[in-house]
Amino acid sequence: MIVTIDRFEGDFAVVETDNRKIFLISKELVLNAHEGDVVSIEIMDKETKRRKEEISKLADELFK
């Protein structure tokens, strides 16, 4: 998803999608960004799978 930072309000960045939907996201997620900057938000399938496998391995070791 591509969003554009519209403005900052307190601890939030107000972002707008290409189809004009407005969302608030934590300002911490876009450190060093400015109004008008375009940001990509994506699901990282490979990293998600890797982390789930790592957590599963740790849980298996813990509960053996």
Order of alpha helices (4+ residues) and beta strands (2+ residues): beta-beta-beta-beta-alpha
